[in-house]
């Protein structure tokens, strides 16, 4: 059973038993509440230069900081399979591969470029889908932190239009689906257009 109206391309919310605020009864209220938490986490991770390596615990901590005022499962890897994402038993393995790639990019001269690397990080986190919900927003913040740590300009994500049924969300989902097939050009172009 879906407790809030499903959004195209988003993981449906089928269980609200771990929702922390008891006053929320609509998708709009949930989005607004989550947005406040996410803003706090964004300020934390994008307010000063961080020279820490990305690892599994850090990935979990970012998700926890984004959603710990909303969901009890914030920062915990999902324990069930969803309509999207890798088998829940493979989450750690796939994230380890991603972390290894990120560390390789950071320690070796290569021709990919920082924006292309961040687009791949973003896509792979969405594709792995490590958490019950919030994976797209989490992936965007992790990619932004990567850009920030590498002194690259950041995209200004139209968050409201990415979590509701809009043409922008449709283009975003199409770009992610193209990346699923190995074509990152759409997602890179989408991201590049958001850099002001």
URMOPE-V82109 format. One record per backbone hydrogen bond with DSSP energy under -0.5 kcal/mol. CO is the residue of the C=O (numbers start at 0). NH is the residue of the N-H. If there is no record, write none. Layout:
# URMOPE-V82109
co=CO nh=NH
co=CO nh=NH
This chain:
# URMOPE-V82109
co=0 nh=2
co=6 nh=9
co=11 nh=13
co=12 nh=2
co=12 nh=3
co=15 nh=18
co=17 nh=71
co=25 nh=29
co=26 nh=30
co=27 nh=31
co=28 nh=32
co=29 nh=33
co=30 nh=34
co=31 nh=35
co=32 nh=36
co=33 nh=37
co=34 nh=38
co=35 nh=39
co=36 nh=40
co=37 nh=41
co=38 nh=42
co=39 nh=43
co=40 nh=44
co=41 nh=45
co=42 nh=46
co=54 nh=58
co=55 nh=59
co=56 nh=60
co=57 nh=61
co=58 nh=62
co=59 nh=63
co=60 nh=64
co=61 nh=65
co=62 nh=66
co=63 nh=67
co=66 nh=69
co=66 nh=70
co=69 nh=19
co=70 nh=73
co=72 nh=75
co=83 nh=81
co=86 nh=89
co=87 nh=90
co=89 nh=93
co=90 nh=94
co=91 nh=95
co=92 nh=96
co=93 nh=97
co=94 nh=98
co=95 nh=99
co=96 nh=100
co=97 nh=101
co=98 nh=102
co=99 nh=103
co=100 nh=104
co=101 nh=105
co=102 nh=106
co=103 nh=107
co=112 nh=116
co=113 nh=117
co=114 nh=118
co=115 nh=119
co=116 nh=120
co=117 nh=121
co=118 nh=122
co=119 nh=123
co=120 nh=124
co=121 nh=125
co=122 nh=126
co=123 nh=127
co=124 nh=128
co=127 nh=85
co=129 nh=77
co=133 nh=137
co=134 nh=138
co=135 nh=139
co=136 nh=140
co=137 nh=141
co=138 nh=142
co=139 nh=143
co=140 nh=144
co=141 nh=145
co=142 nh=146
co=143 nh=147
co=144 nh=148
co=145 nh=149
co=146 nh=149
co=146 nh=151
co=147 nh=150
co=153 nh=195
co=154 nh=156
co=156 nh=158
co=157 nh=160
co=157 nh=161
co=158 nh=161
co=158 nh=162
co=159 nh=162
co=160 nh=168
co=163 nh=165
co=165 nh=169
co=166 nh=170
co=167 nh=171
co=168 nh=172
co=169 nh=173
co=170 nh=174
co=171 nh=175
co=172 nh=176
co=173 nh=177
co=174 nh=178
co=175 nh=179
co=176 nh=180
co=177 nh=180
co=177 nh=182
co=178 nh=181
co=181 nh=183
co=183 nh=187
co=184 nh=188
co=185 nh=189
co=186 nh=190
co=187 nh=191
co=188 nh=192
co=189 nh=193
co=190 nh=193
co=191 nh=194
co=193 nh=155
co=193 nh=195
